[in-house]
């Protein structure tokens, strides 16, 4: 007798059908099963066929509201001369946009158009239309507002932009500015972290804030803001000085180890030097360094708490180098160099038809030649000053820089100066409200997706439409097809159904299309120590603690500590502001969700009780945060586990919204007080580079 699966039981009991899907509420894109009854999404859970199958986080479980939200965008909109939106047809929208794009290309060249996206949802279609056919080099993800410095550090050190972690098999886990148990992203990794702790692994968290993850740690190191690189370099000094590094790995698989060792010693990066900078006792630094060197397997990594500083790139290079010199590379319990699945582009464009951009990507001419994504916070300079060259049109796909980028007033000024601005979204976001044309995209429940995941091994997810599109909304692939046809590229966008292009994109997978469609996911073997066969994808084929690429572009080739570009408190603005993510919200898609807003409907600022007492501030008061460029009012919570002299703001990617019947007016939009401070190599936004004054409002 065949055993009845859980899915079959649920279908029998609830009368639903199960459709393979993918969650695109946050960037981790968990493979899912979507349960539907009467064309209505009733439940979502993790896909049992995936090795990273897991229960849904609260954001994923509540995402069913997205499929029925009455505030969803349902029809294309065009702004009239009075600034009011009027409904238009898709045909009119495509015609208006195409005509303007062709006009801009003739007058200024294709590089005068930029396309910015978030969450990777079907972006292969926009990439092929805008870069390969139209010819603009300025197609980019939102990485500058996210993990830009980490990705570039991974590329320059390991030759890999998105290293993952094998928590489950690790014995020592050292996290810098990373709170996986807080925002609850990458659930499969988080569950592995919990299991590792149960099996006796040690967790050490470096953070000026006692986060949820720090609360579970065996050791919490309350470091001074922005000094993480000093701690990593001091640990490196101790490991090299005592000879505790992995000599065999350093000799065979690291490029520049000897010169790096000399660099560390000659610059005096000792634990004693780091003590006064980091606020961490030298003896404690020595103890952590010794333990990390002798414990195998171990893993060191960092994320938001580091990338949001102007020195975050070199700090992460130093942290990534710690893994290398101790031999903790791409093995069980270590940092993992994720292997990609064998996906192909969905459109077959002959090589002779592919456009060759006439100018470099704008970030290169802005002075960021190595930036993985365009530093979007510098777009206003290109638009308002035509520097380094004119930028006349911008597209925004499921990205909302009017809420997410610093210096909101400057962004609004830029939007008013564009000849064309188009937002593609499921909501009338704040960026959409500033745009000329708004196009309603189908939600993740109403469209197909073929994409990679962030599981450590090769994995391809194929989501299918579970319900019909709401209103006249369209999937991005149909939006790009309609626009491409009006621009004269229609012959490349030929398919009868989504399965046609999905078969092209998945043609190289070792399973049939029918099996992939049924399971919703394919995964290959999680291979360890791939460098033994393949080397590292750097210019030298080794881990580069000395980067030839950085040297070639005039940057320091080795991790170094530099705080000269840091924004530090002073007499007028005596507090350092740092950012935190909400556990219950992520981007545009969550703040109009009544389930999530019932849990957490406001954001807040956190202050140490000692600082609050001096200022006459009590828990729950409203305070004013003022920076050199603007000020905001926000509720305050007192937090013992926050170093004095720091204000921590939970921004949730933009409370204080002007959209949605649930989201509108809740909380405080804090980004107007941030200036456009960026990492001078990666171009990543320095959200934590903000000094503020605090007073009771």
C-alpha positions as CSV (number, residue, x, y, z in Angstrom):
1,X,0.0,0.0,0.0
2,X,1.4,3.4,-1.0
3,X,2.0,5.9,1.8
4,X,-0.3,8.9,1.4
5,X,1.8,12.1,1.2
6,X,1.1,15.1,3.4
7,X,0.1,17.1,0.3
8,X,-2.5,14.5,-0.6
9,X,-4.0,14.5,2.9
10,X,-4.3,18.3,2.9
11,X,-5.9,18.2,-0.5
12,X,-8.4,15.7,0.5
13,X,-9.3,17.4,3.8
14,X,-9.4,21.0,2.5
15,X,-10.5,20.4,-1.0
16,X,-7.6,22.4,-2.4
17,X,-5.1,21.9,-5.2
18,X,-1.4,22.3,-4.7
19,X,0.7,24.4,-7.1
20,X,4.5,24.7,-6.9
21,X,5.5,28.3,-6.2
22,X,8.3,30.5,-4.8
23,X,8.1,33.1,-2.1
24,X,9.4,36.5,-3.3
25,X,8.6,38.5,-0.2
26,X,12.3,38.7,0.7
27,X,15.5,37.9,-1.4
28,X,15.9,34.3,-0.2
29,X,13.2,32.9,-2.4
30,X,12.1,29.8,-0.6
31,X,10.5,27.1,-2.8
32,X,6.9,26.8,-1.8
33,X,3.6,24.9,-2.3
34,X,0.6,27.1,-2.9
35,X,-2.8,25.7,-1.9
36,X,-5.7,27.0,-3.9
37,X,-9.5,26.7,-3.7
38,X,-11.9,28.4,-6.0
39,X,-9.1,30.5,-7.5
40,X,-8.2,31.8,-4.1
41,X,-4.9,31.2,-2.3
42,X,-5.7,29.7,1.1
43,X,-2.3,28.5,2.4
44,X,1.4,28.6,1.6
45,X,4.1,26.3,2.9
46,X,7.6,25.1,2.0
47,X,8.0,22.7,-0.9
48,X,8.7,19.2,0.4
49,X,10.7,18.3,-2.7
50,X,13.4,20.8,-1.9
51,X,16.4,20.0,0.4
52,X,15.9,23.4,2.0
53,X,12.2,22.7,2.6
54,X,11.1,24.5,5.8
55,X,8.1,25.9,7.5
56,X,7.2,29.4,6.3
57,X,8.3,32.5,8.2
58,X,5.6,34.8,9.3
59,X,6.1,37.0,6.2
60,X,5.7,34.0,3.9
61,X,2.6,32.6,5.7
62,X,0.8,35.9,5.7
63,X,1.7,36.6,2.0
64,X,-1.6,35.1,0.9
65,X,-3.0,38.6,1.5
66,X,-1.0,39.8,-1.5
67,X,-3.3,37.6,-3.8
68,X,-6.4,39.4,-2.6
69,X,-5.4,42.9,-1.4
70,X,-8.0,45.5,-2.5
71,X,-5.2,48.1,-2.6
72,X,-3.3,46.2,-5.4
73,X,-2.6,48.0,-8.6
74,X,-5.0,46.6,-11.2
75,X,-4.6,48.7,-14.3
76,X,-1.9,50.8,-16.1
77,X,-1.8,54.5,-15.0
78,X,-0.5,57.6,-16.6
79,X,0.0,60.9,-14.8
80,X,-1.7,63.9,-16.5
81,X,-0.5,67.5,-16.6
82,X,-2.1,68.2,-13.2
83,X,-0.2,65.4,-11.5
84,X,-3.2,63.1,-11.3
85,X,-3.2,59.5,-12.5
86,X,-5.6,58.3,-15.2
87,X,-6.2,54.7,-16.2
88,X,-5.0,53.8,-19.7
89,X,-4.9,50.7,-21.8
90,X,-1.9,48.4,-21.9
91,X,-1.6,49.2,-25.6
92,X,-1.4,52.9,-25.0
93,X,1.1,52.4,-22.2
94,X,3.4,50.3,-24.3
95,X,3.1,52.8,-27.2
96,X,3.9,55.8,-25.1
97,X,6.9,54.2,-23.4
98,X,8.3,52.7,-26.6
99,X,8.0,56.0,-28.5
100,X,9.8,57.8,-25.8
101,X,12.5,55.2,-25.5
102,X,13.2,55.3,-29.2
103,X,13.3,59.1,-29.1
104,X,15.8,59.1,-26.2
105,X,18.0,56.6,-27.9
106,X,18.2,58.7,-31.0
107,X,19.0,62.0,-29.1
108,X,21.2,60.8,-26.3
109,X,22.1,57.1,-27.0
110,X,20.7,54.0,-25.2
111,X,22.8,54.6,-22.1
112,X,20.5,57.5,-21.2
113,X,18.0,54.9,-20.0
114,X,18.4,53.0,-16.7
115,X,16.5,50.0,-15.3
116,X,16.6,49.2,-11.6
117,X,15.1,46.1,-10.1
118,X,14.7,44.1,-6.9
119,X,14.3,40.5,-5.9
120,X,15.4,39.1,-9.3
121,X,11.8,38.2,-10.3
122,X,11.9,37.2,-14.0
123,X,14.6,39.9,-14.6
124,X,16.1,37.9,-17.4
125,X,13.4,39.3,-19.7
126,X,14.2,42.9,-18.8
127,X,17.9,42.2,-19.1
128,X,17.5,40.8,-22.6
129,X,15.2,43.6,-23.8
130,X,17.0,46.6,-22.3
131,X,20.7,45.5,-22.5
132,X,20.9,43.0,-25.4
133,X,18.3,44.6,-27.7
134,X,17.9,48.2,-26.8
135,X,21.6,48.6,-25.8
136,X,21.8,50.3,-22.5
137,X,24.5,49.1,-20.1
138,X,22.5,50.6,-17.2
139,X,20.5,47.6,-16.1
140,X,21.0,46.9,-12.4
141,X,19.8,45.3,-9.2
142,X,19.3,47.2,-6.0
143,X,22.4,45.8,-4.4
144,X,23.8,49.2,-3.5
145,X,21.0,49.5,-0.9
146,X,21.6,46.0,0.3
147,X,24.6,43.6,0.3
148,X,26.8,45.4,-2.2
149,X,30.0,45.4,-0.1
150,X,29.6,41.8,0.9
151,X,29.2,40.7,-2.8
152,X,32.2,42.7,-3.9
153,X,34.3,41.3,-1.0
154,X,33.2,37.8,-2.0
155,X,34.2,38.4,-5.6
156,X,37.6,40.0,-4.8
157,X,38.5,37.3,-2.2
158,X,36.8,34.1,-3.3
159,X,35.7,34.9,-6.9
160,X,32.2,34.3,-5.7
161,X,29.5,37.0,-5.1
162,X,27.1,35.1,-2.8
163,X,28.9,32.7,-0.5
164,X,26.6,30.8,1.8
165,X,27.1,29.0,5.2
166,X,27.0,25.4,6.3
167,X,25.9,26.1,9.9
168,X,24.8,22.5,10.6
169,X,28.2,21.0,10.5
170,X,30.1,23.8,12.1
171,X,31.7,23.8,15.5
172,X,32.3,27.6,15.8
173,X,30.2,30.2,14.2
174,X,31.4,33.8,14.3
175,X,28.9,36.4,13.0
176,X,29.7,40.1,12.5
177,X,26.7,42.4,12.3
178,X,24.4,39.6,11.2
179,X,21.1,38.7,12.9
180,X,19.7,35.6,11.2
181,X,17.3,34.8,14.2
182,X,15.9,38.4,14.0
183,X,14.6,39.2,10.5
184,X,14.3,35.5,9.9
185,X,15.5,35.3,6.3
186,X,17.1,32.3,4.8
187,X,15.1,30.0,7.1
188,X,16.9,26.8,6.1
189,X,20.2,28.3,7.3
190,X,18.6,29.6,10.5
191,X,17.2,26.1,11.3
192,X,20.7,24.7,10.7
193,X,22.1,27.3,13.1
194,X,19.7,26.2,15.8
195,X,20.5,22.5,15.2
196,X,24.2,23.3,15.3
197,X,23.8,25.0,18.7
198,X,21.9,21.9,20.0
199,X,24.8,19.7,18.9
200,X,27.3,21.8,20.8
201,X,28.5,24.4,18.3
202,X,29.7,27.7,19.8
203,X,28.2,31.0,18.6
204,X,30.0,34.3,18.9
205,X,28.2,37.5,17.7
206,X,30.0,40.8,17.1
207,X,27.5,43.7,17.2
208,X,27.0,47.0,19.1
209,X,23.4,45.8,19.5
210,X,22.3,42.7,21.5
211,X,20.2,41.2,18.8
212,X,18.1,38.1,18.9
213,X,21.0,36.1,17.6
214,X,23.3,37.7,20.2
215,X,20.9,36.7,22.9
216,X,21.4,33.1,21.9
217,X,25.2,33.4,21.6
218,X,27.8,32.0,23.9
219,X,29.7,35.3,23.6
220,X,28.5,38.7,22.5
221,X,31.1,41.3,21.6
222,X,29.6,44.8,21.8
223,X,31.9,46.4,19.3
224,X,32.0,50.1,18.6
225,X,30.1,51.0,15.4
226,X,32.1,50.7,12.2
227,X,35.2,49.1,13.7
228,X,34.6,45.5,12.7
229,X,37.6,45.5,10.3
230,X,40.0,46.4,13.1
231,X,38.8,43.4,15.1
232,X,39.2,41.0,12.1
233,X,42.7,42.4,11.4
234,X,43.7,42.0,15.0
235,X,42.5,38.4,15.0
236,X,44.5,37.8,11.8
237,X,47.6,39.3,13.5
238,X,47.3,37.0,16.4
239,X,46.8,33.9,14.2
240,X,49.8,34.7,12.0
241,X,52.0,35.7,15.0
242,X,51.3,32.4,16.8
243,X,51.6,30.3,13.6
244,X,48.1,29.0,14.1
245,X,47.1,29.5,10.4
246,X,46.6,26.5,8.1
247,X,50.1,26.4,6.5
248,X,49.2,23.9,3.8
249,X,46.1,25.7,2.7
250,X,47.9,29.1,2.7
251,X,50.8,27.7,0.6
252,X,48.6,25.9,-2.0
253,X,45.4,27.8,-2.2
254,X,46.0,31.5,-1.1
255,X,47.5,34.1,-3.3
256,X,49.6,36.7,-1.5
257,X,49.7,35.1,1.9
258,X,53.3,36.1,2.7
259,X,52.9,39.7,1.7
260,X,49.5,39.8,3.6
261,X,51.2,38.5,6.7
262,X,53.9,41.2,6.4
263,X,51.2,43.8,5.8
264,X,49.3,42.8,9.0
265,X,52.5,42.9,11.1
266,X,54.1,46.0,9.6
267,X,50.8,48.0,10.1
268,X,50.7,47.0,13.8
269,X,47.2,45.4,13.6
270,X,47.7,43.9,17.1
271,X,44.9,43.1,19.6
272,X,46.3,45.9,21.7
273,X,46.0,48.3,18.8
274,X,42.4,47.2,18.2
275,X,41.3,47.4,21.8
276,X,41.0,51.2,21.9
277,X,39.3,51.3,18.5
278,X,36.8,48.5,18.9
279,X,36.1,48.7,22.6
280,X,36.9,45.0,22.9
281,X,39.5,44.0,25.5
282,X,42.7,42.8,23.9
283,X,42.7,39.6,26.0
284,X,39.2,38.8,24.7
285,X,40.4,39.4,21.1
286,X,43.3,37.0,21.6
287,X,41.0,34.3,23.1
288,X,38.5,34.5,20.2
289,X,41.4,34.4,17.6
290,X,43.0,31.4,19.3
291,X,39.7,29.6,19.5
292,X,38.8,30.3,15.9
293,X,42.2,29.1,14.7
294,X,42.1,25.8,16.6
295,X,38.4,24.9,16.0
296,X,37.5,23.1,12.8
297,X,35.2,23.4,11.1
298,X,34.4,27.0,11.7
299,X,32.8,29.9,9.8
300,X,33.1,33.7,9.9
301,X,30.7,36.0,8.1
302,X,29.0,39.4,8.2
303,X,26.1,41.2,6.6
304,X,24.0,44.3,7.2
305,X,25.8,45.5,10.3
306,X,29.0,45.8,8.2
307,X,27.9,46.6,4.7
308,X,26.2,49.8,5.9
309,X,29.5,51.5,6.7
310,X,31.9,53.2,4.3
311,X,34.7,50.8,5.4
312,X,32.5,47.7,5.2
313,X,34.0,46.4,2.0
314,X,37.5,46.1,3.5
315,X,36.1,44.9,6.8
316,X,34.4,42.0,5.0
317,X,37.6,41.2,3.0
318,X,39.3,40.9,6.4
319,X,36.6,38.6,7.7
320,X,36.5,36.4,4.6
321,X,40.3,36.2,4.7
322,X,40.0,34.8,8.3
323,X,38.2,31.8,6.8
324,X,40.9,31.3,4.2
325,X,44.0,31.5,6.4
326,X,42.5,28.9,8.8
327,X,41.6,26.6,6.0
328,X,37.8,26.8,6.6
329,X,36.9,27.0,3.0
330,X,34.0,25.4,1.1
331,X,33.8,22.4,3.3
332,X,31.3,21.0,5.8
333,X,30.7,23.6,8.5
334,X,32.5,26.3,6.6
335,X,31.7,29.2,4.2
336,X,30.3,27.6,1.0
337,X,30.9,28.8,-2.5
338,X,27.4,28.2,-3.9
339,X,27.2,26.3,-7.1
340,X,24.7,27.6,-9.7
341,X,22.2,25.6,-11.6
342,X,22.5,25.2,-15.4
343,X,19.9,27.8,-16.5
344,X,19.8,29.4,-19.9
345,X,18.3,32.7,-21.0
346,X,14.6,32.4,-21.9
347,X,15.0,34.2,-25.2
348,X,17.2,33.1,-28.1
349,X,18.8,36.2,-29.5
350,X,21.4,35.6,-32.3
351,X,24.8,36.9,-31.4
352,X,24.8,39.2,-34.4
353,X,21.6,40.9,-33.1
354,X,22.9,41.6,-29.6
355,X,23.5,45.3,-29.1
356,X,27.0,46.5,-28.0
357,X,26.8,49.4,-25.6
358,X,28.7,52.5,-26.8
359,X,29.5,53.7,-23.3
360,X,30.5,52.0,-20.1
361,X,27.9,51.4,-17.4
362,X,27.3,54.6,-15.6
363,X,28.8,53.4,-12.3
364,X,32.2,52.9,-13.9
365,X,32.2,56.5,-15.1
366,X,31.0,57.6,-11.7
367,X,34.2,56.2,-10.3
368,X,33.0,52.8,-9.2
369,X,34.3,50.4,-11.8
370,X,34.0,47.3,-9.6
371,X,30.6,48.0,-8.2
372,X,28.4,44.8,-8.7
373,X,25.3,47.1,-9.0
374,X,24.9,50.7,-9.9
375,X,25.1,53.0,-6.8
376,X,21.5,54.1,-7.3
377,X,21.8,56.8,-4.7
378,X,24.1,58.6,-7.1
379,X,21.5,58.6,-9.9
380,X,20.4,62.2,-9.1
381,X,23.9,63.4,-10.0
382,X,23.6,61.9,-13.5
383,X,20.0,63.2,-14.0
384,X,20.4,66.7,-12.5
385,X,23.9,67.4,-13.6
386,X,24.3,65.1,-16.6
387,X,27.4,63.8,-14.9
388,X,29.1,61.6,-16.1
389,X,26.6,61.5,-18.9
390,X,22.9,62.3,-19.4
391,X,20.4,60.0,-17.8
392,X,16.9,60.8,-19.2
393,X,14.7,57.8,-18.3
394,X,14.5,55.4,-15.3
395,X,12.5,52.2,-14.8
396,X,11.8,50.8,-11.3
397,X,10.7,47.2,-10.9
398,X,9.5,46.2,-7.5
399,X,12.0,48.6,-6.0
400,X,11.1,51.7,-4.1
401,X,14.1,54.1,-3.7
402,X,11.7,56.9,-2.7
403,X,11.5,55.0,0.6
404,X,14.7,52.9,0.6
405,X,17.4,55.4,-0.6
406,X,19.0,58.2,1.4
407,X,18.3,61.9,0.9
408,X,14.6,61.5,-0.1
409,X,14.3,65.2,-1.0
410,X,17.1,64.8,-3.6
411,X,15.5,61.7,-5.0
412,X,12.2,63.6,-5.5
413,X,14.0,66.4,-7.3
414,X,15.6,63.9,-9.6
415,X,12.2,62.3,-10.5
416,X,10.8,65.6,-11.5
417,X,13.6,66.2,-13.9
418,X,13.4,62.9,-15.8
419,X,11.9,62.8,-19.3
420,X,10.4,59.4,-18.6
421,X,9.9,57.5,-15.3
422,X,8.1,54.1,-15.2
423,X,7.4,52.0,-12.2
424,X,6.4,48.3,-12.4
425,X,4.9,47.1,-9.1
426,X,2.0,45.5,-7.4
427,X,1.3,48.6,-5.4
428,X,1.2,52.3,-6.0
429,X,4.4,52.7,-4.1
430,X,6.0,56.1,-3.2
431,X,8.3,55.7,-6.2
432,X,5.3,54.9,-8.4
433,X,3.5,58.0,-7.2
434,X,6.4,60.1,-8.5
435,X,6.5,58.3,-11.9
436,X,5.0,59.2,-15.2
437,X,3.6,55.8,-15.9
438,X,2.8,52.9,-13.6
439,X,2.4,49.3,-14.8
440,X,0.6,46.7,-12.6
441,X,2.6,43.5,-12.2
442,X,1.0,40.2,-11.4
443,X,1.9,38.9,-7.9
444,X,4.1,35.9,-7.2
445,X,0.9,33.8,-7.1
446,X,-0.2,34.8,-10.6
447,X,2.9,34.3,-12.7
448,X,5.5,31.7,-13.6
449,X,9.1,32.0,-12.4
450,X,12.2,30.1,-13.3
451,X,15.1,31.0,-11.0
452,X,18.0,30.1,-8.9
453,X,17.7,29.8,-5.1
454,X,20.1,30.6,-2.3
455,X,20.4,27.0,-1.1
456,X,24.1,26.2,-0.9
457,X,24.0,23.6,-3.7
458,X,22.7,24.0,-7.3
459,X,19.0,24.5,-7.2
460,X,16.4,25.7,-9.8
461,X,12.9,26.6,-8.7
462,X,10.0,26.7,-11.2
463,X,6.9,28.4,-9.9
464,X,3.6,28.2,-11.8
465,X,0.6,30.6,-11.8
466,X,-1.7,29.4,-9.0
467,X,-4.5,31.9,-9.7
468,X,-5.5,34.2,-12.5
469,X,-4.0,37.7,-12.6
470,X,-5.9,40.3,-10.7
471,X,-7.5,43.0,-12.7
472,X,-5.5,43.6,-15.9
473,X,-2.1,43.1,-14.2
474,X,0.5,41.2,-16.2
475,X,3.6,39.1,-15.4
476,X,6.9,40.8,-16.2
477,X,7.5,38.5,-19.1
478,X,4.3,39.7,-20.8
479,X,5.1,43.3,-20.0
480,X,8.5,43.0,-21.6
481,X,6.9,41.2,-24.6
482,X,4.3,43.9,-25.1
483,X,7.0,46.7,-24.8
484,X,9.4,44.8,-27.0
485,X,6.8,44.4,-29.7
486,X,6.2,48.2,-29.8
487,X,10.0,48.8,-29.9
488,X,10.4,46.6,-33.0
489,X,11.8,43.5,-31.2
490,X,8.7,41.4,-31.3
491,X,10.3,38.5,-33.2
492,X,12.3,37.6,-30.2
493,X,9.3,37.4,-27.8
494,X,7.5,34.5,-29.4
495,X,5.6,32.0,-27.1
496,X,2.2,30.6,-26.8
497,X,2.4,30.1,-23.0
498,X,4.9,30.5,-20.2
499,X,5.9,26.9,-20.6
500,X,7.4,27.7,-24.0
501,X,10.1,30.1,-22.7
502,X,10.5,28.0,-19.5
503,X,11.5,25.0,-21.6
504,X,14.2,27.1,-23.2
505,X,15.5,28.4,-19.8
506,X,15.6,24.8,-18.3
507,X,16.8,22.9,-21.3
508,X,20.2,22.0,-19.7
509,X,18.7,20.5,-16.5
510,X,19.3,16.8,-16.1
511,X,15.6,16.1,-15.6
512,X,12.6,16.4,-17.9
513,X,10.5,19.6,-18.1
514,X,7.5,17.6,-17.0
515,X,9.3,16.3,-13.8
516,X,10.4,19.8,-13.0
517,X,6.9,21.2,-13.5
518,X,5.5,18.5,-11.2
519,X,8.1,18.9,-8.4
520,X,8.5,22.7,-8.7
521,X,12.2,22.3,-7.9
522,X,15.4,20.6,-9.0
523,X,18.6,20.3,-7.0
524,X,21.9,18.8,-7.6
525,X,24.5,17.5,-5.2
526,X,25.9,19.9,-2.6
527,X,29.6,19.4,-3.4
528,X,32.3,20.4,-0.9
529,X,35.8,21.5,-1.6
530,X,35.1,22.3,-5.2
531,X,38.4,24.2,-5.4
532,X,40.3,20.9,-5.5
533,X,39.0,20.4,-9.0
534,X,37.9,23.8,-10.2
535,X,40.1,26.2,-8.3
536,X,38.7,29.6,-7.3
537,X,37.1,31.9,-9.8
538,X,39.6,34.7,-9.1
539,X,42.2,36.0,-11.6
540,X,44.8,33.8,-10.0
541,X,42.6,30.7,-9.3
542,X,43.3,31.1,-5.6
543,X,41.8,32.8,-2.6
544,X,43.1,36.3,-3.0
545,X,44.1,38.0,0.3
546,X,46.1,40.2,-2.1
547,X,43.8,41.1,-5.0
548,X,45.4,41.8,-8.3
549,X,42.1,43.3,-9.5
550,X,41.9,45.8,-6.7
551,X,45.6,46.7,-7.4
552,X,44.9,47.1,-11.1
553,X,42.2,49.7,-10.4
554,X,44.3,51.6,-7.9
555,X,42.7,50.3,-4.7
556,X,44.5,48.8,-1.7
557,X,45.0,45.2,-2.7
558,X,44.8,43.9,0.9
559,X,42.3,44.3,3.7
560,X,43.2,47.4,5.6
561,X,41.5,49.5,8.4
562,X,40.5,53.0,7.3
563,X,37.9,55.2,9.1
564,X,38.8,58.5,7.3
565,X,35.5,58.5,5.4
566,X,33.4,57.6,8.4
567,X,30.6,60.0,9.6
568,X,31.2,60.3,13.4
569,X,29.3,62.0,16.2
570,X,30.3,65.5,17.3
571,X,29.2,68.1,19.7
572,X,26.2,69.1,17.6
573,X,25.2,65.6,16.6
574,X,26.5,63.4,19.5
575,X,24.8,60.1,18.6
576,X,25.7,57.5,16.0
577,X,22.6,56.2,14.2
578,X,22.6,52.5,13.1
579,X,19.9,50.6,11.3
580,X,18.0,47.4,12.0
581,X,15.6,45.3,10.0
582,X,12.2,44.3,11.2
583,X,11.3,40.7,11.8
584,X,7.9,41.1,10.4
585,X,8.4,43.3,7.3
586,X,10.5,43.4,4.1
587,X,10.1,46.0,1.5
588,X,7.0,47.2,-0.4
589,X,5.0,44.0,-0.1
590,X,4.5,43.7,3.7
591,X,3.4,47.0,5.1
592,X,-0.1,46.9,3.6
593,X,-0.6,43.4,5.1
594,X,-3.1,43.5,7.9
595,X,-1.8,40.3,9.5
596,X,1.7,41.6,9.8
597,X,0.6,45.1,10.7
598,X,-1.5,43.6,13.5
599,X,1.8,42.2,14.9
600,X,4.0,45.3,14.3
601,X,2.4,48.4,12.8
602,X,5.1,51.0,13.7
603,X,8.8,51.3,13.6
604,X,10.8,52.9,16.5
605,X,14.2,54.1,17.6
606,X,16.1,52.4,20.4
607,X,18.2,54.2,23.0
608,X,20.3,53.0,25.9
609,X,18.6,53.8,29.3
610,X,21.6,55.8,30.5
611,X,21.4,58.1,27.5
612,X,17.6,58.4,27.9
613,X,17.9,59.3,31.6
614,X,20.3,62.2,30.7
615,X,17.9,63.5,28.1
616,X,14.8,63.1,30.2
617,X,13.4,60.6,27.8
618,X,11.1,57.7,28.9
619,X,10.2,54.5,27.2
620,X,7.4,55.1,24.7
621,X,8.1,58.8,24.3
622,X,8.2,60.5,20.9
623,X,11.7,61.9,20.1
624,X,13.2,64.0,17.4
625,X,16.2,62.7,15.5
626,X,18.0,65.5,13.6
627,X,20.9,65.1,11.2
628,X,22.7,67.8,9.3
629,X,20.2,67.6,6.4
630,X,16.8,66.9,8.0
631,X,14.9,65.7,11.1
632,X,12.1,63.3,11.9
633,X,9.9,62.3,14.9
634,X,9.7,58.7,16.0
635,X,8.7,56.6,19.0
636,X,11.5,55.4,21.3
637,X,12.1,52.2,23.1
638,X,14.8,51.8,25.8
639,X,17.2,49.0,25.2
640,X,19.8,47.7,27.7
641,X,21.6,45.8,25.1
642,X,22.7,48.8,23.1
643,X,25.9,50.6,23.6
644,X,25.6,54.2,24.9
645,X,26.0,56.9,22.3
646,X,24.1,54.9,19.7
647,X,20.6,55.3,18.3
648,X,19.2,52.2,16.5
649,X,16.3,52.7,14.1
650,X,14.1,49.9,12.9
651,X,13.2,51.1,9.4
652,X,11.5,48.1,7.8
653,X,12.4,49.5,4.5
654,X,10.1,52.4,5.0
655,X,7.4,53.0,7.5
656,X,5.5,56.3,7.3
657,X,4.1,55.3,3.9
658,X,1.8,57.3,1.6
659,X,0.2,54.2,0.0
660,X,-2.3,51.5,1.0
661,X,-5.3,51.7,3.4
662,X,-3.4,49.6,6.0
663,X,0.1,51.1,5.6
664,X,-0.6,54.7,5.1
665,X,0.8,57.0,7.8
666,X,2.0,54.2,10.1
667,X,5.4,54.8,11.7
668,X,8.2,57.1,10.6
669,X,10.1,57.4,7.3
670,X,13.7,57.9,8.5
671,X,15.6,58.0,5.2
672,X,15.2,61.8,4.7
673,X,17.8,62.3,7.5
674,X,20.4,60.1,5.7
675,X,22.8,61.8,3.3
676,X,24.2,60.1,0.2
677,X,27.3,58.5,1.8
678,X,28.7,55.5,-0.1
679,X,31.6,53.1,0.1
680,X,34.3,54.5,-2.1
681,X,35.0,51.1,-3.7
682,X,31.8,49.1,-3.8
683,X,29.3,52.0,-4.0
684,X,27.2,50.5,-1.2
685,X,25.0,52.9,0.7
686,X,26.3,53.9,4.1
687,X,23.1,53.8,6.1
688,X,25.0,53.7,9.4
689,X,27.1,56.7,8.4
690,X,24.7,59.2,10.1
691,X,25.2,61.4,13.1
692,X,22.2,62.7,14.9
693,X,21.0,64.7,17.9
694,X,18.3,63.4,20.1
695,X,15.7,65.3,22.1
696,X,12.2,64.6,23.5
697,X,9.7,65.9,20.9
